[in-house]
Amino acid sequence: MPDLGLKRSPLDEEHRALGARLVEFGGWEMPVSYPSGTVQEHLSCRRAAVVFDVSHLGTVRLRGSDALDTLQAQLTNDLGKIAPGRAQYTHLLDAADASVVDDLIVWWREEDAFDVMPNASNTARVRDAIGGVDVTEERAILAVQGPDARRALAAVAPEAAAVGRFRVAPFDWQGVPCTVAGTGYTGEDGVEIAVPADAAVGLWRAVVAVGVVPAGLGARDTLRLEAALPLHGHELGPGITPLQAGLGWVVSWAKPTFRGRDALAAERDRGISRRLRGLATAGRRPPRAECDVLIDGAVVGQTTSGNFSPVLEHGIALAFMPPDVEPGSAVEVATRGAILAGEVVPTPFV
């Protein structure tokens, strides 16, 4: 097989030993599923606990007395609402049109110390905007998620299991300094753990040994879709603003400035031209991304993500629609092979 120049997680050999199917994602070769399959991994997260390797996500580290001011001037949300030891979801916008360059989680680790977590393909551009040091390859990130996640993790790392939702804390695992945050991307409770790369295999094996099921990026995508969480490149990206995506709550208008503020304020004042909505379709055949959405035979929008919901057992999708289309509206989704009957529904789906 030719060398495609893809980056690999510190856990790469573990995934191969478990029989994972590996795919390219954001410049990394990562597990999309294991032999149990995406649907079973998805249901394990909803019913018990799974562990994802999300080491492909970036970590840009900022240190120093000016770090807070730098982030406040660039990002939409207001770090002044939180404090050291907390995490915050936020956006970095394009200065010209206020589209979302990336959506991020900021781990405020200490008074003058921040870890900013971009999506894999956006790490370099986020670092260019905010400065700091890219430390992505120094650590692995394990996401332990599900209703039993904390109970299972308590047998391995009690301090990590105890971290509060959107809290950040240091802890030692077998003498290795790690960091944990009460964050995730599944709609379930859980944590994300940053562990030094050379200790990642040991922690992964310990978590799996207590019955936590390895899950791939396929299940991570269907879980986040059921929870109606946005994926960059689908619900966020070039030409898509936080207001169109229904994420105005991550914008702090009380801040006098942030990158893209003027362009976003102009859109706020004139009103958005489209709005992200949830769709439910009949039957097991799923809608996919980039399908036309029709009302009374006329195309009114396009899906951004779509799949079969393992919990609901029918198709679900997110789609940009005119802002006056409300839940309860009947729609049709034009897939490549069929027209699917559907309805606009509130989100999250699950």
N, C-alpha and C positions, 0 to 999 in steps of 0.2 A: 504494500500500500504506500502511495507517495506521501511524503511529509508535507502536510498542509500548513505547517507553521502554527498550529493551534496550541494554546496554552492548556496545561493540564493541572487539575487539582492535586494537592498533596494526598488526596484519598483515591487517586486514579486506580492504583493497583487493587484497592479494596473493591471498587466497583466492578472491575474486570473479574475478580475472583468470585463475586456474587452473580456473575452472568448478566450484568447490566447491558442494555442496548445504549450505545454512546452516540451522541449527535453533536454537531457544531452548534454552539449557541453563543453569540456575542464574542466570537473569537476564541472560545474555549471548547474543549471536547468534554461534554458532561453527560451524565446518565439521564436518559429520558424515561426509562422504565427498567424494572427488574423482571425476572421470569414470572412473578405473580401477576403482572399486568397492571396497567394504569387504573382500571376501574377498582380492582381490589385494593391497590395502594390508596386511592382516593377514599374508599369506604373505611379503611383502617384509620385514616386521619379523622374522619367524622365520628368514628365509634370508639377509638382507642388512642393510639399514639404512633407517629411516624417520625423518622429523621430524614431530612433533606441535606445534601451537600450543596450549599449555595456559595461556595468559595469563588465562583466567577463574579459575584458582585464586587464592586470596587470598595476600597477604603482609602480615602484621602485624609491625611492627618494634618490638622492645624494646631500649632502651639504658639503661645506668646500673648502678650498683653493686648495686641491688636486683633487677635483672632475673632473675638466676638463682634467687633465693629465691622470687620471684613465680611463675615457671614450675614450680618444684619443688612449691609448695603447691597448684597447680591440676591438673597433668597426672599421668597414671598412671605413666609410665616414669620412670626415675631418670637425670637428666642427669649425676649424679655418676659414672656408668659410662663416660662419654665425656669429651671435652675440647674446647676451641676447635679449629676445623678439622674437626669431625665433624658428622654428621647423625643424627637419631634419630626413629624412628616411635613415636607415642604417642597417647593418647586424652584427651579432655576429657569428663568424665562429668557426668550430672545428679546433683546432690547428694542428691536424694530417693530415686531408685530405681536409680542407677548405670547407667542406660542411656547409650549413647554419643551425646553431643551432637555430637561430630565426631571423626574420626580425622585426625591431623596429622603433618606432617614438620617437625621443628625443625632449622633450619640454624644451628649455633653458629658464627658468623662470626669473632668476636673475643672477648677475655676478657669484656667486658661488653656484647656486641652479639649479638642473636639475630633471625633472621627465622623467624616461625612461619607455616606454609603450610596454611591451612584449605581445605576444599572451597568452591566458589564461593558456594553459597547460605548458607553458615554463617559467612562472614567477619565480619559484624557481631556475631553472638552470641559468637564467639570473642574478638573485641576487647573486648566488654563484660566478659568473664570475666577476661581477662589484662591488659587495658590496652594500652598501646602505641599506635602510629600505623599506620593503614591506608595502605600505599604501593602498593597493587595497581595503580593506574592510572599509576604512574610508570615501570613496566617491562613488558616482555613476558617470557614464559617459553617457551623452546624445549626440547622433550624429544627428544633424538636417541637412538634405541634400535635394538638389533639386534646380531647377531654381528659385523657389519662397521662398527658405529657409530664406534668409536674410530679405526679405520684411516681412515675417510673424514673424520672431524672433524679428524684430525691435519693434513690439508692446508689447513685453514681456521684452526684455533685449536689449535696443538699443546699449549699449557698446559691447555686445557679437556679435550682428549682424554686427558691423562695423569692426571687426578684419580682417586684410588682409590675403591673402592666405599664408599658412605656417608661419603666425605670431602667437605669443602667448601673451596674455595679462590678467592681473587680472581685475576683475570687481565685483561690489556688486549687488546682486539681493535681494531686500527687506531686506537689511542690512546683508545679508549672503555673505561672501567672496568666490568667485568662480574663476575659471580660464578657459579661452577659447582659442582654437587654430583653425586656419583656415585650418583644415585637414579633411580627410574623406576617404571612401573606396568604393565609388560608381561610380566615374567618373563624378559626378556632383559637382557644387559648394556647399559649406556648411561649418559647423563648428562642433567641438566637445567640449562639456562643461563638466568640472569636477566640481561637486557640492557636498558639504558635504552630507553624507548619510542621515542625519536627515532632510535635506531640499529638498531632491530629489523629493519626491512625489509632493510637491507644485510646483516646477519648471516644472515637467512633465505635471501636470494638466494644468498649464498656457499655455504651448506650444500647447497641444492638443486643448485647448479651442479656440485658434485663427485659427483653421482649419488645423493644421499640422497632417497628418495621421500617426498613429502608424504602424510601419513595423517591421517584425521579421527577424530572421537570414536567413530564406529561401530567402527572397528578397535581403538581403544584399549579399548573395552568387551569385545569378543570376546577380545582378548589377555589382559586381566586376568582374564576368566572362566576361560580355559584354565589360567592360573596360580593360580586359586582365590583371588584377591585380593579383599577386600571392597569393595563400593561403598556409600557412605552413602546411606540411603534404601532400601536393599535388604537387605544383610547386616548393616548397622549402622543405628542410629537409635532413635527412641522405643520403649521396651519391650525393647530388645536390649542385653544387657550384653557386655563383652569375654569373659566366661567362656562364655556361650552361643554366641558366635561362634567359639570355639576360639582366642581370642587372649589367653589368660591370660599369655602370655610378655611382653606389653607392660605388665603390672602389676607394680610393684615393691613387694612387701609389706614390704620392709625400711624403706621411708620411713614415718615416724611419721604423716604425714598427706598426703592429696591429696583433691581434691574428689570426693565420692561413695565414699570409702574404707569408711565404716561400712556403707553399704547393700551394697556389693560383698562385704565380708567376711561379712555375714550370708548372702548367697547362696552363697558358697563353703562356709560351714559347714553349711548345710542341704542342699546339693547342687543342681545345675542341673536344671531341668525339661525342657530341650530342648537339642539340640546341632546345630550346622551340619555337614552332611554333603554329600559329593559324590555325584551320580547320573550314570550313563551310560545313555542310552536307545538302543534299536536303530533303525537306519535314519536317513535324512537329515532327517526331519521333526523339528524341534526342540521341546523343552519351552520354556515361557515362564515369566515370573514369575507368582506367585500361582495356581499350579496345585496341586490337591490331590494328595498322595502317598498311595498305598494299599498295604497289605500284607494279603494274604488277603482282599481286598475291603473292608477297614476303613480309613478315613482316619486316617493317623497323623502327617501333617505337611503342609507347604506349601512350594513352591519360592519362592525369593527372587530368583533370576536363572536364566535358561535361554537357550540358543541353540545353533546349529549350530557345531561345532568344525571350522574349516577344516583343521586339522592331522590330527585323528582321523577326520574325515569321518562323524561321527554326532553325535547330540544329547548335550549335557551340561547339568547344572544344579547349583545349590546349593540346599539345602533344610533347614529346621529339622525335626528328627526327635527322637523320644524318645532319651534318652542311651544306652539299652541296645541300640539298633539298630547293628549292626556292618557293616563292609565285607563284601560277599558276599551280603548279604540281597537277595532278589528283591523288586522293587517295581513298581507301575504308576503312571504319571503321567497324570492326567486333564486333557487339554487341551480347548479348546473344540470341536474337531472329531474327536478320536480319543483312545483310551486307548493310551498308549505303554508297552511293556514295558521294564523297566530293572533296574538293579542298583546298590546302594550300592557306591561305589568309593573308594579312597584319593585324596587330593588332595596336590599339584596334579595336574590332568588331564594337563598337558604340562610 
